[in-house]
Amino acid sequence: MASTRGTDRPAAAQGPVRYRERIGAPWWMWATLVALALSAWLVMLVVLGPLGALWTALAVLLLGGTGLVRSAAVVEVRLGGDGELRAGRARLPLSVAGAVVPLDAERAAHARGPGIDARAYHLLRGWVPTAVLVEVRDPRDPTPYWYVSTRRPERLARALEEARPGAAGAPSRGAPGDGAGPG
């Protein structure tokens, strides 16, 4: 199987990074967390008093902030060897990557909604409306494609095309399968 979905295997490509993006929580999620902590402080002020309310608000901030930080994912394209796409903890050697399709918000919504294939690998971040779809061409791997959320789909697609072994230059614009999208 070509794709690796854990961290227990050594990386196939240890070369320089061609593309890197950290997909963290947007500002409005952090603002919502602060508002939630303030609400908890106000409610607990009556129940627990000032010190208890402060500790409650700090706990909400700490737990919520930890969750938001841990929800961030790193997307990387590495050179060297066969090249490699890293999406979160998963890795895909570019030697088995087929068509690379940058998806605008509408096509990405379809690919993660009605057009989804449960066998595919999905690095979804709901607050990122665009994505890249990468076909997997490995007969031993049942994964038909990778769906990777990204804020810069064109740049990621270009980096993937340029990093693949024997890259000819122009990015592929065809969709996996019949050209109509995933599945």
Salt bridges, closest charged atoms under 4 A:
GLU76 OE2 - ARG20 NE 2.97
GLU76 OE1 - ARG78 NE 2.99
GLU76 OE1 - ARG86 NH1 3.99
GLU84 OE1 - ARG86 NE 2.65
ASP117 OD2 - ARG119 NH2 2.75
GLU135 OE1 - ARG137 NE 3.10
ASP138 OD1 - ARG140 NE 3.35
GLU154 OE1 - ARG173 NH2 3.16
GLU161 OE1 - ARG164 NE 3.19
GLU162 OE1 - ARG18 NH2 1.88
